[in-house]
Amino acid sequence: MIARTPEPPYFVAIFTSTRRAGDDGYGAMSERMVELARQQPGYLGMESVRTADGHGITLSYWENLESIQAWKRGAEHQEAQRLGRERWYGAYAVRIAKVERQSFFGVD
């Protein structure tokens, strides 16, 4: 699904990861993180894909850098990050970027 974002500028947090085998609570925590992100002030939308072999990219869109920092500092998100390092991810990278331009085709 393509997130419908407002006119730029805004920011994107890019989370690229490689999952370890098995669920071990990942599915439930992933759903909870999406739910919490949607409640976070400054949240604009999200897009996420994962391949069958465990590689994934999640893009979360935010009004400003302060919103991203507040999201990162949340207690439940901190716990998810800890568990991610211990259980779920073999590797990951987080990148933050400013979106300055966009265009859409076929998006309502």
N, C-alpha and C positions, 0 to 999 in steps of 0.2 A: 504494500500500500504506500502511496506517495503522500507525504505530509503536506498539507496546505499551509504554507508559512506566510507571514505578512511581508510587506515590502521591506527590503533591507535598509539599513544594516541590522543584523542580529548575529548571534554566535552559534556555533555548532561544536558539540563534544563528539569526537569520533572514537569509538571503542572497537578496536580490532583484536580478535582473540582466536586462540586455538583451544578447544575443549578437550578435556580428558574423557575417557570412556565412562559410561554410566551416568545416572542421574544424581543420586546421593543428595536429594533435596534441591537440586538446581532448578527444576521446573517451577516449583512453588515459590522459590525465592525470586526467580526472574519475573513471575507474574506480580509479586508484591512490589518489586522495584518499579515496574511500569506503572502500577497503581499509585505509588508514592510520588513518582516523577510528575504525573499528571496533576497532582495536588499542589506541587511546589510552585510558589509565585515565580513568574518569569518563564515558565515552561511553555513552549510553542508547538511541539510535536515531536514525533519519533518515527524512524524507519529502521528496520532490522532484517537481516538475512543471515542464514546459516546453511552451509553445505552439509551433505551427508557425512563427510569425513571430519566435521567438527570445526571448520574455519568459519568465523562469523564477523560481521561488521554491524554495529549499531550506531546510528546517528541520532543524537538528541539535540533539538533546536531550542535556543534560549534567548530571551530579550537582551541580556547583558552578562558580563563576566561575573558580577556579584551573584546572580541567580545560579550560575554553575557552581561557584564556590559554596554557596549555601547548600546546594544539593549534595555536593561531595562531603560536607561536614555532618550531614544528618546521621543520627545514631544507627538507624537500621541499615543505611547505605554503608556506613563504616563496617558493620558486621558482615554485610554481603561482600565487601571488598576483602576482608580477612578470610572468609570462607572460600572466596574465589581463588585466592593465592594458595590456600591449603588443600582444597578439594577439586575444584572444577576446571581450572585453567592450567594448561601446560605453558602458555605464554600469552601475553597481551600487551597492547600499547594504547595509550590514551593521548589524543591530540585535540587541541582547542584551536579553532579558526574563526575568523570573522567573515561572514557572508556579505559581500558587497554588491552582488548582482545575481539575478535569477530569471528564469523563464520557464514556462510550463506549456505542455501540449497534452490535450486530452484529460486534463485534471479538472474536476468540477469544483 
